[in-house]
Amino acid sequence: MTFCLTTTIVKPEDDISIKHAVILLHGYGGDGKDISMLSLNWKRFLPNVIFLSPNGHEKCEINPTGYQWFDLTRDDPEYTLNQSKKAEIKIKKFIEEVKKKYGLKNSQICLSGFSQGCMMSINLGLTSSENYNCIVGFSGKIINSEDVIKRKTSSTKMFLIHGDKDQVVSPTYLLEAKDFLIRNDVEVETKMIKNCEHHIPVEASSAALNYIKNNFNT
């Protein structure tokens, strides 16, 4: 079976059955191979997990060697929202393909993403037909709270992590997302990493691993 998105796949060791999946969504201008590096450490502690890191469905406007989930070259919130909704449709199709191929349910899947990929993960966790196991987001935000609350159909639990020195996506967005999720009855944990800019340090990766592991074991 060929997925609708080109995907970097890291499978469990031979003869180990697949019980869960972690889908990793890269940031603006990145690709699946970049973010799949997280799985190289995580897989040792999550032996029954398959990791899937798709490329965005569009070439990046400012980095033609990378990909994007939505265009950021236009300072137009309505355009950004519409483009992100198109990406949602594509990613949801991809997730359904993953579920069919590996015999999984939403409750066996963690969605994780960095920056733009985190934004997409949050939206997917709130607009799916049923809850995913969990969402783990790094350095992201809620794209448009007024829109997502109108479309909210699920309440996937979330762990959001951000660097306090992030100059690309302000850390204030972490606090805004936490407030929004609590007010809308979504279980959320947050972690602000000290002296961290717009990247995923070891501290963030380790905290995310522990969160995923705990949720997959419950």
C-alpha positions as CSV (number, residue, x, y, z in Angstrom):
1,M,0.0,0.0,0.0
2,T,1.3,3.4,-1.0
3,F,0.5,6.3,1.3
4,C,-0.8,9.6,-0.1
5,L,2.2,11.4,1.4
6,T,5.8,10.4,0.9
7,T,6.8,9.0,4.3
8,T,9.9,8.1,6.3
9,I,9.0,4.9,8.3
10,V,10.8,3.4,11.3
11,K,9.5,0.0,12.1
12,P,9.9,-2.1,15.2
13,E,12.6,-4.8,15.3
14,D,11.9,-8.0,13.4
15,D,9.1,-10.2,14.9
16,I,7.9,-7.5,17.3
17,S,4.2,-6.8,16.6
18,I,2.9,-3.2,16.0
19,K,0.6,-2.1,18.8
20,H,0.8,1.7,18.4
21,A,1.9,4.4,16.0
22,V,3.5,7.7,16.4
23,I,3.0,10.1,13.5
24,L,5.5,12.9,13.4
25,L,4.7,16.1,11.5
26,H,7.6,18.3,10.6
27,G,7.9,22.1,10.7
28,Y,7.8,24.7,7.9
29,G,10.6,24.0,5.4
30,G,11.5,20.6,6.9
31,D,10.7,17.1,5.9
32,G,9.8,13.7,7.3
33,K,13.4,12.5,7.5
34,D,14.4,15.5,9.7
35,I,11.7,14.9,12.3
36,S,12.1,11.1,12.2
37,M,15.4,11.6,14.1
38,L,13.3,11.7,17.2
39,S,12.4,8.1,16.7
40,L,16.0,6.9,16.8
41,N,16.0,7.5,20.6
42,W,12.3,6.9,21.3
43,K,12.2,3.5,19.5
44,R,14.4,1.8,22.2
45,F,11.8,2.6,24.8
46,L,8.7,2.0,22.6
47,P,9.4,-1.4,21.0
48,N,5.9,-2.1,19.7
49,V,5.6,1.3,18.0
50,I,5.9,2.2,14.3
51,F,7.0,5.8,13.6
52,L,5.7,7.5,10.5
53,S,7.0,10.9,9.4
54,P,5.3,12.2,6.2
55,N,6.5,15.0,4.0
56,G,4.2,17.9,3.8
57,H,1.9,17.9,0.7
58,E,3.4,21.1,-0.7
59,K,7.0,22.2,-1.5
60,C,8.0,25.0,0.8
61,E,7.7,28.4,-0.8
62,I,10.9,29.7,0.7
63,N,12.9,26.5,0.9
64,P,12.3,24.4,-2.3
65,T,14.3,21.4,-0.8
66,G,11.8,21.2,2.1
67,Y,8.0,21.0,2.5
68,Q,5.1,22.8,4.2
69,W,1.7,22.0,5.6
70,F,0.5,25.5,4.7
71,D,2.0,28.7,3.1
72,L,3.4,31.3,5.4
73,T,4.6,33.9,2.8
74,R,1.3,35.8,2.9
75,D,0.4,37.9,6.0
76,D,-3.3,37.0,5.7
77,P,-4.9,35.0,8.6
78,E,-7.9,33.9,6.5
79,Y,-5.6,32.6,3.7
80,T,-3.5,30.8,6.3
81,L,-6.6,29.2,7.9
82,N,-7.9,28.0,4.6
83,Q,-4.6,26.5,3.6
84,S,-4.3,24.7,7.0
85,K,-7.7,23.2,6.5
86,K,-6.6,21.8,3.2
87,A,-3.6,20.2,5.0
88,E,-6.0,18.8,7.6
89,I,-7.9,16.9,4.9
90,K,-4.6,15.5,3.4
91,I,-3.3,14.4,6.8
92,K,-6.6,12.8,7.8
93,K,-6.5,10.8,4.6
94,F,-2.9,9.7,5.4
95,I,-3.9,8.7,9.0
96,E,-6.8,6.6,7.6
97,E,-4.3,4.9,5.3
98,V,-2.0,4.2,8.3
99,K,-4.9,2.8,10.3
100,K,-6.0,0.5,7.5
101,K,-2.5,-0.8,6.7
102,Y,-1.4,-1.6,10.3
103,G,-4.8,-2.4,11.8
104,L,-4.8,0.5,14.3
105,K,-7.5,2.7,15.9
106,N,-7.2,6.3,16.8
107,S,-6.7,5.2,20.5
108,Q,-3.5,3.5,19.4
109,I,-2.0,6.6,17.7
110,C,0.0,9.5,19.0
111,L,0.2,12.6,16.8
112,S,3.3,14.7,17.4
113,G,4.7,17.7,15.6
114,F,7.1,20.6,15.6
115,S,6.2,24.2,15.0
116,Q,3.8,24.1,12.0
117,G,3.5,20.4,12.5
118,C,2.5,21.0,16.1
119,M,-0.2,23.4,14.9
120,M,-1.6,20.8,12.6
121,S,-1.5,18.1,15.4
122,I,-3.5,20.3,17.7
123,N,-6.2,21.0,15.1
124,L,-6.4,17.3,14.3
125,G,-6.7,16.4,17.9
126,L,-9.7,18.6,18.3
127,T,-11.5,17.9,15.0
128,S,-11.2,14.1,14.6
129,S,-14.2,11.7,14.6
130,E,-12.8,10.2,17.8
131,N,-9.9,11.0,20.2
132,Y,-6.4,9.9,19.4
133,N,-4.3,8.4,22.2
134,C,-2.6,11.7,22.7
135,I,-1.0,14.7,21.1
136,V,2.6,15.9,21.7
137,G,3.4,19.3,20.3
138,F,6.7,21.2,20.2
139,S,6.9,25.0,19.7
140,G,3.5,25.5,18.2
141,K,0.2,27.3,18.7
142,I,-3.5,27.1,17.9
143,I,-3.9,28.5,14.4
144,N,-7.4,30.1,14.9
145,S,-9.2,29.4,18.1
146,E,-12.5,30.9,16.9
147,D,-12.5,28.5,13.9
148,V,-11.4,25.4,15.8
149,I,-14.0,25.8,18.5
150,K,-16.8,25.8,15.9
151,R,-15.4,22.6,14.4
152,K,-14.5,20.8,17.7
153,T,-15.6,17.2,17.7
154,S,-13.0,15.6,20.0
155,S,-10.9,16.3,23.0
156,T,-7.6,14.4,22.6
157,K,-5.3,14.9,25.6
158,M,-2.2,17.0,24.9
159,F,1.3,17.7,26.1
160,L,2.6,21.0,24.7
161,I,6.3,22.0,25.0
162,H,7.9,25.3,24.2
163,G,11.2,27.1,24.6
164,D,11.1,30.3,26.6
165,K,13.5,32.0,24.2
166,D,11.6,31.1,21.0
167,Q,11.7,34.0,18.6
168,V,9.9,32.2,15.8
169,V,6.8,31.1,17.6
170,S,6.4,33.2,20.7
171,P,6.2,31.2,24.0
172,T,3.1,33.2,24.9
173,Y,1.2,31.0,22.5
174,L,1.8,28.0,24.8
175,L,0.0,29.9,27.6
176,E,-2.8,30.9,25.2
177,A,-3.2,27.3,24.0
178,K,-3.2,26.0,27.6
179,D,-5.9,28.5,28.6
180,F,-8.0,27.6,25.5
181,L,-7.8,23.9,26.0
182,I,-8.6,24.1,29.8
183,R,-11.6,26.3,29.1
184,N,-12.9,23.7,26.5
185,D,-12.4,20.7,28.7
186,V,-9.3,19.2,27.0
187,E,-6.8,17.6,29.3
188,V,-3.5,19.4,28.8
189,E,0.0,19.4,30.3
190,T,2.6,22.0,29.4
191,K,6.4,22.4,29.8
192,M,8.4,25.5,29.2
193,I,12.0,24.8,28.5
194,K,14.5,27.4,30.0
195,N,17.0,29.1,27.7
196,C,15.6,27.3,24.7
197,E,15.0,28.8,21.2
198,H,13.0,27.3,18.3
199,H,14.2,23.7,18.4
200,I,13.7,20.4,20.2
201,P,16.4,20.0,22.9
202,V,17.1,16.7,24.7
203,E,15.0,17.8,27.7
204,A,12.0,18.3,25.5
205,S,12.5,15.0,23.7
206,S,12.8,13.1,26.9
207,A,9.7,14.6,28.5
208,A,7.8,13.8,25.3
209,L,9.0,10.2,25.3
210,N,7.9,9.7,28.9
211,Y,4.4,11.2,28.2
212,I,3.9,9.0,25.2
213,K,5.2,5.9,27.0
214,N,2.8,6.5,29.9
215,N,-0.2,7.0,27.6
216,F,0.5,3.9,25.5
217,N,0.8,1.8,28.7
218,T,-2.6,2.9,30.1
